Amino acid sequence: MTAARRPLKKAPAAAVRYPQPVKTATLAVAAEDAAAHGQAARFQRVFESAYGTEPQRQLWVSFPDKEAAAHASLLFDRGQAAELASHPVQARVIDEWFAASGLERRKDLQIALNLTPSMLSRKGGGDKDLDASVTERMLRHSDLLVRAAEVFGDDGPAWMTKPHPLLDGKTPLEFASNEFGAERVREILSAIEYGGVV
């Protein structure tokens, strides 16, 4: 009996740490790509402000698309996120994260990070350490907001704040209050982007 030969898989494209150097001869990129890369860069700066700029702390890895030279997909480094999620975050970082998020209302910030209005009302938050669960929620929603920007461009934050029928009428921000809900939001975003079944 002869064994059937499996076709060889293509080697994955080499990973490039985000952010990539900008080349002057870059072709025009889709608005969604520019929005997603900009969103990832803003969040990267927030987490660098909170935890330092060590090279291993890069949260998004960019994979160049060989078929479309002007396109590069972003991949969230879950291993790096898991390491950061175990550390508390200073309250002052909340305002920086909100500014980077593109969310328009403080109420959406409260929903995303599950913070009380009294915590949000403190000006600047100061150097008080917040529980590591806040860091985990910041990372989870950063990932989702970058993913929404890949699909909707600059309208990604707005999509995250609108009730969705496939999420029991909740907004994606509300539904992603835990990792199981966040995974469902990712599935919907992928289905919208690639025309799959939700």
Backbone as a printed PyTorch tensor [residue, N CA C, xyz], in Angstrom:
tensor([[[  0.8400,  -1.1800,   0.0000],
         [  0.0000,   0.0000,   0.0000],
         [  0.8850,   1.2430,   0.0000]],

        [[  0.6510,   2.1240,  -0.9400],
         [  1.4800,   3.3290,  -1.0170],
         [  0.7900,   4.4770,  -0.3150]],

        [[  1.5850,   5.2710,   0.3430],
         [  1.0450,   6.4330,   1.0660],
         [  0.8390,   7.5810,   0.0900]],

        [[ -0.2800,   8.2250,   0.2080],
         [ -0.5620,   9.3840,  -0.6380],
         [  0.3610,  10.5280,  -0.2270]],

        [[  0.8700,  11.2080,  -1.2250],
         [  1.7780,  12.3180,  -0.9300],
         [  0.9630,  13.5860,  -0.7000]],

        [[  1.3020,  14.2640,   0.3540],
         [  0.6570,  15.5290,   0.6630],
         [  1.3530,  16.6430,  -0.1000]],

        [[  0.5870,  17.6070,  -0.6000],
         [  1.2530,  18.7540,  -1.2320],
         [  2.0180,  19.5490,  -0.1740]],

        [[  3.1530,  20.0620,  -0.5840],
         [  3.9640,  20.8500,   0.3330],
         [  3.2850,  22.1840,   0.6160]],

        [[  3.3220,  22.5870,   1.8690],
         [  2.7680,  23.8840,   2.2500],
         [  3.7610,  24.9730,   1.8910]],

        [[  3.2180,  26.1320,   1.5700],
         [  4.0820,  27.2940,   1.3310],
         [  4.6820,  27.7360,   2.6480]],

        [[  5.8990,  28.1270,   2.6080],
         [  6.5340,  28.6750,   3.8160],
         [  5.8820,  30.0040,   4.1290]],

        [[  5.5970,  30.2640,   5.4050],
         [  4.9840,  31.5530,   5.7530],
         [  5.9400,  32.6980,   5.4570]],

        [[  5.3480,  33.8250,   5.1440],
         [  6.1570,  35.0270,   4.8950],
         [  6.9380,  35.3690,   6.1560]],

        [[  8.1110,  35.8920,   5.9560],
         [  8.9340,  36.2600,   7.1040],
         [  8.2420,  37.3530,   7.9090]],

        [[  8.2430,  37.1880,   9.1980],
         [  7.6220,  38.1870,  10.0780],
         [  8.5490,  39.3810,  10.2250]],

        [[  7.9720,  40.5430,  10.2180],
         [  8.7170,  41.7700,  10.4100],
         [  8.1430,  42.4450,  11.6440]],

        [[  8.9850,  42.8330,  12.5570],
         [  8.5000,  43.5000,  13.7640],
         [  7.8600,  44.8280,  13.4030]],

        [[  6.7340,  45.1310,  14.0370],
         [  6.0350,  46.3870,  13.8160],
         [  6.6160,  47.4420,  14.7460]],

        [[  6.8010,  48.6770,  14.3910],
         [  6.5050,  49.2660,  13.1010],
         [  7.6350,  49.0610,  12.1010]],

        [[  7.2860,  49.0140,  10.8230],
         [  8.2670,  48.8480,   9.7590],
         [  8.7990,  50.2130,   9.3390]],

        [[ 10.0270,  50.2430,   8.8430],
         [ 10.5130,  51.5150,   8.3220],
         [  9.6870,  51.9310,   7.1030]],

        [[  9.3790,  53.1970,   7.0010],
         [  8.5870,  53.6840,   5.8830],
         [  9.5020,  53.9330,   4.7020]],

        [[  9.1470,  53.3930,   3.5490],
         [  9.9370,  53.5850,   2.3370],
         [  9.3110,  54.7140,   1.5350]],

        [[ 10.1260,  55.5280,   0.9180],
         [  9.5930,  56.6670,   0.1790],
         [  8.8640,  56.2330,  -1.0840]],

        [[  9.1920,  55.0770,  -1.6360],
         [  8.5610,  54.6320,  -2.8670],
         [  7.3640,  53.7250,  -2.6060]],

        [[  6.7750,  53.8000,  -1.4270],
         [  5.6400,  52.9530,  -1.0890],
         [  4.4500,  53.2860,  -1.9760]],

        [[  3.7930,  52.2450,  -2.4690],
         [  2.5900,  52.4320,  -3.2640],
         [  1.4560,  52.8800,  -2.3560]],

        [[  0.4120,  53.4290,  -2.9670],
         [ -0.7550,  53.8360,  -2.1820],
         [ -1.3520,  52.5970,  -1.5250]],

        [[ -1.7060,  52.7180,  -0.2580],
         [ -2.2910,  51.5830,   0.4460],
         [ -3.7650,  51.8610,   0.6810]],

        [[ -4.4970,  50.7970,   0.8910],
         [ -5.9180,  50.9380,   1.1670],
         [ -6.1030,  51.7380,   2.4480]],

        [[ -7.1920,  52.4790,   2.5080],
         [ -7.4770,  53.2930,   3.6960],
         [ -7.5530,  52.4250,   4.9410]],

        [[ -8.0740,  51.2020,   4.7940],
         [ -8.1790,  50.3000,   5.9360],
         [ -6.7960,  49.9220,   6.4630]],

        [[ -5.8520,  49.6730,   5.5600],
         [ -4.4890,  49.3370,   5.9840],
         [ -3.8560,  50.4950,   6.7390]],

        [[ -3.9930,  51.7000,   6.1950],
         [ -3.4090,  52.8740,   6.8410],
         [ -4.0330,  53.0880,   8.2110]],

        [[ -5.3520,  52.9180,   8.3070],
         [ -6.0360,  53.1070,   9.5890],
         [ -5.5850,  52.0640,  10.5980]],

        [[ -5.4790,  50.8090,  10.1830],
         [ -5.0840,  49.7310,  11.1020],
         [ -3.6560,  49.9130,  11.5800]],

        [[ -2.7450,  50.2250,  10.6790],
         [ -1.3480,  50.4150,  11.0700],
         [ -1.2050,  51.6400,  11.9730]],

        [[ -1.9550,  52.6920,  11.6760],
         [ -1.9290,  53.8740,  12.5360],
         [ -2.4870,  53.5710,  13.9200]],

        [[ -3.5780,  52.8080,  13.9580],
         [ -4.1860,  52.4280,  15.2410],
         [ -3.2030,  51.5800,  16.0560]],

        [[ -2.5700,  50.6160,  15.4090],
         [ -1.6000,  49.7530,  16.1020],
         [ -0.4310,  50.5810,  16.6330]],

        [[  0.0490,  51.5320,  15.8360],
         [  1.1770,  52.3740,  16.2690],
         [  0.7930,  53.2220,  17.4760]],

        [[ -0.4320,  53.7640,  17.4800],
         [ -0.8740,  54.5740,  18.6250],
         [ -0.9520,  53.7280,  19.8940]],

        [[ -1.5340,  52.5340,  19.7850],
         [ -1.6150,  51.6560,  20.9550],
         [ -0.2190,  51.2110,  21.4020]],

        [[  0.6690,  50.9500,  20.4430],
         [  2.0320,  50.5500,  20.7900],
         [  2.6940,  51.6240,  21.6370]],

        [[  2.5040,  52.8950,  21.2640],
         [  3.0910,  53.9970,  22.0360],
         [  2.5120,  54.0540,  23.4480]],

        [[  1.2180,  53.7670,  23.5860],
         [  0.6000,  53.7680,  24.9170],
         [  1.2430,  52.7000,  25.7920]],

        [[  1.3850,  51.4910,  25.2600],
         [  1.9570,  50.4060,  26.0650],
         [  3.4490,  50.6210,  26.3160]],

        [[  4.1450,  51.2680,  25.3820],
         [  5.5440,  51.6120,  25.6370],
         [  5.6370,  52.6560,  26.7420]],

        [[  4.7170,  53.5990,  26.7580],
         [  4.6820,  54.6040,  27.8180],
         [  4.4670,  53.9400,  29.1770]],

        [[  3.6560,  52.9040,  29.1880],
         [  3.3330,  52.2210,  30.4430],
         [  4.4150,  51.2460,  30.8890]],

        [[  5.0410,  50.5410,  29.9360],
         [  5.9230,  49.4220,  30.3060],
         [  7.3380,  49.4970,  29.7510]],

        [[  7.6470,  50.5170,  28.9750],
         [  8.9980,  50.6200,  28.4340],
         [  9.0400,  50.2530,  26.9650]],

        [[ 10.1980,  50.4670,  26.3610],
         [ 10.3390,  50.2900,  24.9080],
         [ 11.2330,  49.1300,  24.5270]],

        [[ 11.3490,  48.1430,  25.3730],
         [ 12.1870,  46.9900,  25.0340],
         [ 11.6970,  46.3670,  23.7300]],

        [[ 12.6130,  45.9000,  22.8780],
         [ 12.2120,  45.3470,  21.5810],
         [ 11.2090,  44.1950,  21.6910]],

        [[ 11.3410,  43.3590,  22.7120],
         [ 10.4280,  42.2260,  22.8300],
         [  9.0210,  42.6470,  23.2310]],

        [[  8.7990,  43.9170,  23.5100],
         [  7.4670,  44.3760,  23.9090],
         [  6.6070,  44.7990,  22.7100]],

        [[  7.0520,  44.5820,  21.4950],
         [  6.2480,  44.9060,  20.3220],
         [  5.0040,  44.0150,  20.3170]],

        [[  3.8330,  44.6270,  20.1650],
         [  2.5830,  43.8860,  20.2470],
         [  2.0030,  43.4850,  18.8960]],

        [[  2.3860,  44.1690,  17.8290],
         [  1.8660,  43.8180,  16.5090],
         [  3.0170,  43.4490,  15.5970]],

        [[  2.8430,  42.3450,  14.9060],
         [  3.8230,  41.8840,  13.9350],
         [  3.1880,  42.0820,  12.5630]],

        [[  3.9480,  42.6230,  11.6340],
         [  3.4530,  42.8990,  10.3000],
         [  3.9760,  41.8560,   9.3290]],

        [[  3.0660,  41.2660,   8.5490],
         [  3.4360,  40.2820,   7.5420],
         [  3.2080,  40.8780,   6.1650]],

        [[  4.2820,  41.1080,   5.3940],
         [  4.1050,  41.6560,   4.0500],
         [  3.3200,  40.6790,   3.1720]],

        [[  2.4630,  41.2180,   2.3290],
         [  1.6710,  40.4080,   1.4030],
         [  2.4120,  40.3770,   0.0770]],

        [[  2.8690,  39.1970,  -0.3300],
         [  3.6510,  39.0810,  -1.5690],
         [  2.8000,  39.3660,  -2.8000]],

        [[  1.4770,  39.1250,  -2.6980],
         [  0.5990,  39.3550,  -3.8450],
         [  0.2280,  40.8250,  -3.9950]],

        [[  0.2110,  41.5610,  -2.9090],
         [ -0.1120,  42.9860,  -2.9570],
         [  0.9800,  43.7240,  -2.1910]],

        [[  1.9460,  44.2380,  -2.9200],
         [  3.1350,  44.8190,  -2.3010],
         [  2.8100,  45.9450,  -1.3180]],

        [[  1.7060,  46.6400,  -1.5240],
         [  1.3770,  47.7700,  -0.6540],
         [  0.5710,  47.3340,   0.5650]],

        [[  0.3570,  46.0390,   0.7220],
         [ -0.4730,  45.5480,   1.8320],
         [  0.3730,  44.7130,   2.7870]],

        [[  0.1540,  44.9200,   4.0650],
         [  0.8040,  44.1000,   5.0890],
         [ -0.2200,  43.8180,   6.1750]],

        [[ -0.4200,  42.5440,   6.4730],
         [ -1.3790,  42.1590,   7.5110],
         [ -0.7410,  42.2900,   8.8840]],

        [[ -1.5530,  42.6560,   9.8530],
         [ -1.0810,  42.7780,  11.2270],
         [ -1.5050,  41.5520,  12.0180]],

        [[ -0.6160,  41.0670,  12.8390],
         [ -0.9120,  39.9480,  13.7120],
         [ -0.5860,  40.3830,  15.1330]],

        [[ -1.5710,  40.2300,  16.0180],
         [ -1.3990,  40.6050,  17.4200],
         [ -0.5740,  39.5220,  18.1030]],

        [[  0.5130,  39.9120,  18.7560],
         [  1.4020,  38.9690,  19.4360],
         [  0.7920,  38.5960,  20.7830]],

        [[  0.0390,  37.5060,  20.8010],
         [ -0.6700,  37.0900,  22.0120],
         [  0.2840,  36.6560,  23.1250]],

        [[  1.4250,  36.1390,  22.7810],
         [  2.4080,  35.7730,  23.7960],
         [  2.9120,  36.9950,  24.5480]],

        [[  3.2320,  38.0320,  23.7900],
         [  3.6820,  39.2730,  24.4140],
         [  2.5550,  39.9010,  25.2200]],

        [[  1.3360,  39.8530,  24.6780],
         [  0.1840,  40.4100,  25.3930],
         [ -0.0520,  39.6550,  26.6990]],

        [[  0.1070,  38.3370,  26.6720],
         [ -0.0970,  37.5360,  27.8900],
         [  0.9020,  37.9340,  28.9680]],

        [[  2.1310,  38.2390,  28.5640],
         [  3.1500,  38.6490,  29.5360],
         [  2.7920,  40.0160,  30.1330]],

        [[  2.3710,  40.9560,  29.2820],
         [  2.0210,  42.2890,  29.7750],
         [  0.7540,  42.2610,  30.6310]],

        [[ -0.1800,  41.3760,  30.2980],
         [ -1.4730,  41.3340,  30.9890],
         [ -1.3530,  40.9650,  32.4560]],

        [[ -0.2190,  40.4510,  32.8640],
         [ -0.0450,  40.0750,  34.2660],
         [  0.4800,  41.2300,  35.1220]],

        [[  0.7140,  42.3860,  34.4940],
         [  1.2540,  43.5390,  35.2140],
         [  0.1770,  44.6020,  35.4370]],

        [[  0.1980,  45.2520,  36.5890],
         [ -0.7390,  46.3650,  36.7990],
         [ -0.3770,  47.5300,  35.8860]],

        [[ -1.3220,  48.4160,  35.6960],
         [ -1.1020,  49.6000,  34.8660],
         [ -1.4100,  50.8310,  35.7230]],

        [[ -0.6430,  51.8910,  35.5010],
         [ -0.8960,  53.1180,  36.2480],
         [ -2.1430,  53.8020,  35.6870]],

        [[ -2.8970,  54.4190,  36.5650],
         [ -4.1730,  55.0470,  36.1790],
         [ -3.9910,  56.1040,  35.1010]],

        [[ -2.8450,  56.7930,  35.0760],
         [ -2.6180,  57.8430,  34.0760],
         [ -2.6740,  57.2930,  32.6470]],

        [[ -2.3960,  56.0060,  32.4780],
         [ -2.3620,  55.4040,  31.1460],
         [ -3.7610,  55.2910,  30.5440]],

        [[ -4.7930,  55.2870,  31.3860],
         [ -6.1670,  55.1570,  30.8950],
         [ -6.5000,  56.2890,  29.9270]],

        [[ -6.1430,  57.5190,  30.2770],
         [ -6.4220,  58.6480,  29.3820],
         [ -5.6370,  58.5320,  28.0750]],

        [[ -4.3970,  58.0610,  28.1590],
         [ -3.5960,  57.8710,  26.9450],
         [ -4.2430,  56.8160,  26.0510]],

        [[ -4.7110,  55.7300,  26.6720],
         [ -5.3420,  54.6560,  25.8960],
         [ -6.6240,  55.1600,  25.2400]],

        [[ -7.4110,  55.9350,  25.9740],
         [ -8.6510,  56.4750,  25.4220],
         [ -8.3610,  57.3600,  24.2140]],

        [[ -7.3560,  58.2140,  24.3220],
         [ -6.9900,  59.0830,  23.2020],
         [ -6.5500,  58.2630,  21.9900]],

        [[ -5.8290,  57.1750,  22.2130],
         [ -5.3540,  56.3290,  21.1210],
         [ -6.4740,  55.4950,  20.5060]],

        [[ -7.5090,  55.2110,  21.2770],
         [ -8.5600,  54.2830,  20.8380],
         [ -9.4300,  54.8110,  19.7120]],

        [[ -9.6160,  56.1120,  19.6480],
         [-10.5300,  56.6720,  18.6630],
         [-11.9790,  56.6330,  19.1140]],

        [[-12.2350,  56.1310,  20.3160],
         [-13.5930,  56.1290,  20.8560],
         [-13.9920,  57.5720,  21.1660]],

        [[-15.2480,  57.8970,  20.9160],
         [-15.6770,  59.2830,  21.0880],
         [-16.2170,  59.5930,  22.4740]],

        [[-16.7950,  58.6140,  23.1410],
         [-17.4580,  58.8930,  24.4220],
         [-16.7300,  58.2250,  25.5830]],

        [[-16.6500,  58.9330,  26.6870],
         [-16.0500,  58.3540,  27.8920],
         [-16.8510,  57.1320,  28.3530]],

        [[-18.1600,  57.1340,  28.0620],
         [-18.9950,  55.9910,  28.4250],
         [-18.4860,  54.7190,  27.7400]],

        [[-18.0280,  54.8420,  26.4870],
         [-17.4870,  53.6790,  25.7710],
         [-16.1970,  53.1930,  26.4230]],

        [[-15.3950,  54.1240,  26.9220],
         [-14.1800,  53.7640,  27.6600],
         [-14.5560,  52.9900,  28.9220]],

        [[-15.5620,  53.4760,  29.6200],
         [-16.0230,  52.8160,  30.8470],
         [-16.4860,  51.3930,  30.5430]],

        [[-17.2140,  51.2070,  29.4370],
         [-17.7020,  49.8840,  29.0500],
         [-16.5330,  48.9790,  28.6770]],

        [[-15.6260,  49.4820,  27.8480],
         [-14.5160,  48.6650,  27.3580],
         [-13.6180,  48.1790,  28.4830]],

        [[-13.2830,  49.0610,  29.4140],
         [-12.3200,  48.7110,  30.4560],
         [-12.9840,  48.3310,  31.7780]],

        [[-14.3200,  48.3630,  31.8010],
         [-15.0850,  47.9960,  32.9920],
         [-14.6130,  48.7900,  34.2140]],

        [[-14.5610,  50.1120,  34.0320],
         [-14.1500,  51.0110,  35.1030],
         [-15.3600,  51.7950,  35.6010]],

        [[-15.3550,  52.1380,  36.8650],
         [-16.4510,  52.9120,  37.4370],
         [-16.3460,  54.3640,  37.0130]],

        [[-17.4720,  55.0650,  36.9700],
         [-17.4140,  56.4910,  36.6210],
         [-16.5100,  57.2870,  37.5640]],

        [[-16.4680,  56.9030,  38.8390],
         [-15.6130,  57.6440,  39.7720],
         [-14.1370,  57.4770,  39.4220]],

        [[-13.7540,  56.3020,  38.9460],
         [-12.3580,  56.0900,  38.5320],
         [-12.0420,  56.9500,  37.3140]],

        [[-12.9880,  57.0400,  36.3850],
         [-12.7570,  57.8270,  35.1750],
         [-12.7770,  59.3190,  35.4440]],

        [[-13.4560,  59.7300,  36.5120],
         [-13.5710,  61.1590,  36.7870],
         [-12.3130,  61.7450,  37.4240]],

        [[-11.4340,  60.8960,  37.9090],
         [-10.1840,  61.4010,  38.5010],
         [ -9.3100,  61.9770,  37.3990]],

        [[ -8.9390,  63.2100,  37.5400],
         [ -8.1530,  63.8830,  36.5110],
         [ -6.7720,  63.2510,  36.3820]],

        [[ -6.4760,  62.7350,  35.2050],
         [ -5.1610,  62.1840,  34.9330],
         [ -4.8790,  60.8690,  35.6100]],

        [[ -5.6280,  60.4780,  36.6150],
         [ -5.4560,  59.1890,  37.2530],
         [ -4.2180,  59.0570,  38.1130]],

        [[ -3.1610,  59.7660,  37.7930],
         [ -1.9550,  59.7020,  38.5950],
         [ -1.1900,  58.4030,  38.4520]],

        [[ -0.3340,  58.1420,  39.4370],
         [  0.5390,  56.9740,  39.3990],
         [ -0.0360,  55.7840,  40.1480]],

        [[ -1.2910,  55.8640,  40.5590],
         [ -1.9020,  54.7480,  41.2780],
         [ -1.9790,  53.5270,  40.3640]],

        [[ -1.5500,  52.3800,  40.8770],
         [ -1.6150,  51.1520,  40.0930],
         [ -3.0360,  50.5960,  40.0990]],

        [[ -3.5100,  50.2570,  38.9030],
         [ -4.7960,  49.5910,  38.7620],
         [ -4.5420,  48.0970,  38.6130]],

        [[ -5.5190,  47.3150,  38.9300],
         [ -5.4180,  45.8640,  38.8580],
         [ -4.9830,  45.4070,  37.4620]],

        [[ -4.2570,  44.3010,  37.4120],
         [ -3.7930,  43.7620,  36.1280],
         [ -4.9500,  43.3990,  35.2020]],

        [[ -6.1420,  43.1790,  35.7490],
         [ -7.2900,  42.8770,  34.8830],
         [ -7.6050,  44.0620,  33.9660]],

        [[ -7.2960,  45.2840,  34.3870],
         [ -7.4870,  46.4550,  33.5290],
         [ -6.5080,  46.3850,  32.3540]],

        [[ -5.2800,  45.9690,  32.6270],
         [ -4.2920,  45.8050,  31.5580],
         [ -4.7880,  44.7890,  30.5390]],

        [[ -5.3170,  43.6800,  31.0350],
         [ -5.8240,  42.6300,  30.1360],
         [ -6.9460,  43.1830,  29.2580]],

        [[ -7.8510,  43.9550,  29.8280],
         [ -8.9520,  44.5190,  29.0340],
         [ -8.4280,  45.5450,  28.0290]],

        [[ -7.4280,  46.3330,  28.4160],
         [ -6.8330,  47.2910,  27.4780],
         [ -6.2210,  46.5570,  26.2830]],

        [[ -5.5150,  45.4770,  26.5560],
         [ -4.8910,  44.7000,  25.4840],
         [ -5.9460,  44.0590,  24.5890]],

        [[ -6.9810,  43.4670,  25.1960],
         [ -8.0330,  42.7990,  24.4210],
         [ -8.7220,  43.7900,  23.4850]],

        [[ -9.0880,  44.9460,  24.0230],
         [ -9.7930,  45.9230,  23.2010],
         [ -8.8660,  46.6180,  22.2120]],

        [[ -7.5900,  46.7260,  22.5290],
         [ -6.6300,  47.2490,  21.5420],
         [ -6.5970,  46.3330,  20.3300]],

        [[ -6.4980,  45.0340,  20.5850],
         [ -6.5020,  44.0390,  19.5150],
         [ -7.7680,  44.1690,  18.6700]],

        [[ -8.9170,  44.2650,  19.3150],
         [-10.1830,  44.3440,  18.5830],
         [-10.3120,  45.6530,  17.7970]],

        [[ -9.8660,  46.7580,  18.3670],
         [ -9.9580,  48.0350,  17.6610],
         [ -9.0420,  48.0690,  16.4420]],

        [[ -7.8590,  47.4650,  16.5430],
         [ -6.9770,  47.3690,  15.3680],
         [ -7.6250,  46.4730,  14.3180]],

        [[ -8.2100,  45.3830,  14.7540],
         [ -8.8830,  44.4610,  13.8160],
         [-10.0640,  45.1530,  13.1400]],

        [[-10.8440,  45.9230,  13.9040],
         [-11.9680,  46.6690,  13.3210],
         [-11.4640,  47.6910,  12.3110]],

        [[-10.3100,  48.3010,  12.5790],
         [ -9.7380,  49.2630,  11.6310],
         [ -9.2920,  48.5600,  10.3470]],

        [[ -8.8300,  47.3090,  10.4570],
         [ -8.4710,  46.5510,   9.2510],
         [ -9.6890,  46.3310,   8.3610]],

        [[-10.8470,  46.2000,   8.9660],
         [-12.0720,  45.9200,   8.2110],
         [-12.7820,  47.2000,   7.7880]],

        [[-12.8910,  48.1750,   8.6980],
         [-13.6970,  49.3650,   8.4480],
         [-12.8940,  50.6530,   8.3010]],

        [[-11.5880,  50.5850,   8.3930],
         [-10.7740,  51.7930,   8.2920],
         [-11.0060,  52.6970,   9.4870]],

        [[-11.1030,  53.9840,   9.2340],
         [-11.2850,  54.9540,  10.3170],
         [-12.6270,  54.8030,  11.0250]],

        [[-13.5500,  54.0610,  10.4380],
         [-14.8620,  53.8390,  11.0600],
         [-14.8520,  52.6600,  12.0280]],

        [[-13.7120,  52.0320,  12.2430],
         [-13.6200,  50.8920,  13.1500],
         [-14.1240,  51.1880,  14.5570]],

        [[-13.6620,  52.2880,  15.1950],
         [-14.1660,  52.5790,  16.5450],
         [-15.6780,  52.7780,  16.5830]],

        [[-16.2310,  53.4080,  15.5470],
         [-17.6860,  53.6170,  15.5040],
         [-18.4090,  52.2800,  15.4190]],

        [[-17.8910,  51.3450,  14.6100],
         [-18.5230,  50.0210,  14.5080],
         [-18.5220,  49.3170,  15.8590]],

        [[-17.4480,  49.4820,  16.6070],
         [-17.3340,  48.8180,  17.9090],
         [-18.3480,  49.3500,  18.9270]],

        [[-18.9430,  50.5120,  18.6720],
         [-19.8570,  51.1160,  19.6530],
         [-21.3220,  51.0500,  19.2240]],

        [[-21.6190,  50.3460,  18.1350],
         [-23.0020,  50.2330,  17.6660],
         [-23.5550,  48.8530,  18.0000]],

        [[-24.7850,  48.7820,  18.4980],
         [-25.3860,  47.4750,  18.7860],
         [-25.4020,  46.5970,  17.5310]],

        [[-25.1510,  45.3080,  17.7280],
         [-25.0820,  44.3750,  16.6010],
         [-26.0710,  43.2370,  16.8330]],

        [[-26.8800,  42.8880,  15.8280],
         [-27.8940,  41.8420,  16.0140],
         [-27.3140,  40.4610,  16.3410]],

        [[-26.1000,  40.1800,  15.8950],
         [-25.4930,  38.8740,  16.1740],
         [-24.8480,  38.8090,  17.5620]],

        [[-24.8910,  39.9230,  18.2690],
         [-24.3220,  39.9820,  19.6180],
         [-25.4300,  40.2760,  20.6380]],

        [[-26.6070,  39.7440,  20.3790],
         [-27.7670,  39.9410,  21.2590],
         [-28.0880,  41.4140,  21.4470]],

        [[-27.8380,  42.2170,  20.4150],
         [-28.1350,  43.6360,  20.4820],
         [-27.1210,  44.4550,  21.2640]],

        [[-26.0760,  43.8070,  21.7570],
         [-25.0210,  44.5390,  22.4730],
         [-24.0250,  45.1000,  21.4690]],

        [[-23.2560,  46.0900,  21.9260],
         [-22.1790,  46.5960,  21.0780],
         [-21.0110,  45.6090,  21.1530]],

        [[-20.1400,  45.5830,  20.1410],
         [-18.9510,  44.7330,  20.2450],
         [-18.1160,  45.0390,  21.4880]],

        [[-18.0270,  46.3180,  21.8870],
         [-17.2970,  46.6630,  23.1100],
         [-17.9000,  45.9650,  24.3210]],

        [[-19.2280,  45.9760,  24.4240],
         [-19.9050,  45.3280,  25.5490],
         [-19.7450,  43.8170,  25.4930]],

        [[-19.9330,  43.2540,  24.3030],
         [-19.9060,  41.8000,  24.1690],
         [-18.5240,  41.2350,  24.4590]],

        [[-17.4890,  42.0180,  24.1910],
         [-16.1090,  41.5630,  24.3840],
         [-15.6370,  41.8040,  25.8110]],

        [[-16.5350,  41.6810,  26.7740],
         [-16.1600,  41.8930,  28.1780],
         [-15.2850,  40.7620,  28.7160]],

        [[-15.1880,  39.6550,  27.9570],
         [-14.2780,  38.5660,  28.3040],
         [-13.7300,  37.9970,  27.0000]],

        [[-12.7800,  37.0820,  27.0990],
         [-12.1140,  36.5800,  25.8940],
         [-13.0490,  35.7790,  24.9920]],

        [[-14.0690,  35.1300,  25.5690],
         [-15.0150,  34.3750,  24.7510],
         [-15.8370,  35.3170,  23.8750]],

        [[-16.2880,  36.4160,  24.4740],
         [-17.0180,  37.4180,  23.7080],
         [-16.1330,  38.0680,  22.6630]],

        [[-14.8800,  38.3360,  23.0220],
         [-13.9400,  38.9490,  22.0750],
         [-13.7190,  38.0330,  20.8760]],

        [[-13.6520,  36.7390,  21.1160],
         [-13.4620,  35.7920,  20.0070],
         [-14.6500,  35.8310,  19.0570]],

        [[-15.8540,  35.9800,  19.6070],
         [-17.0520,  36.0840,  18.7610],
         [-16.9840,  37.3530,  17.9160]],

        [[-16.5460,  38.4520,  18.4940],
         [-16.4070,  39.7030,  17.7480],
         [-15.3790,  39.5230,  16.6260]],

        [[-14.2800,  38.8450,  16.9090],
         [-13.2640,  38.5850,  15.8740],
         [-13.8630,  37.7550,  14.7290]],

        [[-14.6850,  36.7570,  15.0810],
         [-15.3220,  35.9250,  14.0460],
         [-16.2000,  36.7770,  13.1370]],

        [[-16.9690,  37.6770,  13.7190],
         [-17.8520,  38.5420,  12.9260],
         [-17.0290,  39.4520,  12.0410]],

        [[-15.9530,  40.0300,  12.5600],
         [-15.0930,  40.8970,  11.7460],
         [-14.4810,  40.1280,  10.5920]],

        [[-14.0360,  38.9110,  10.8250],
         [-13.4590,  38.1000,   9.7510],
         [-14.5150,  37.7570,   8.7050]],

        [[-15.7310,  37.4400,   9.1570],
         [-16.8110,  37.1210,   8.2340],
         [-17.1510,  38.3330,   7.3710]],

        [[-17.1690,  39.5080,   7.9600],
         [-17.4470,  40.7320,   7.2010],
         [-16.3400,  40.9740,   6.1830]],

        [[-15.0890,  40.7910,   6.6130],
         [-13.9550,  41.0690,   5.7350],
         [-13.8650,  40.0790,   4.5810]],

        [[-14.0910,  38.7970,   4.8590],
         [-13.8750,  37.7690,   3.8430],
         [-15.1680,  37.1650,   3.2890]],

        [[-16.3220,  37.6420,   3.7450],
         [-17.5810,  37.1470,   3.2150],
         [-17.9400,  35.7570,   3.7020]],

        [[-17.4720,  35.3840,   4.8710],
         [-17.7570,  34.0490,   5.4190],
         [-19.0690,  34.0040,   6.1570]],

        [[-19.3800,  32.8290,   6.6690],
         [-20.6000,  32.6050,   7.4420],
         [-20.3370,  33.0090,   8.8770]],

        [[-21.2970,  33.7210,   9.4630],
         [-21.1570,  34.1520,  10.8550],
         [-21.9320,  33.2230,  11.7470]]])
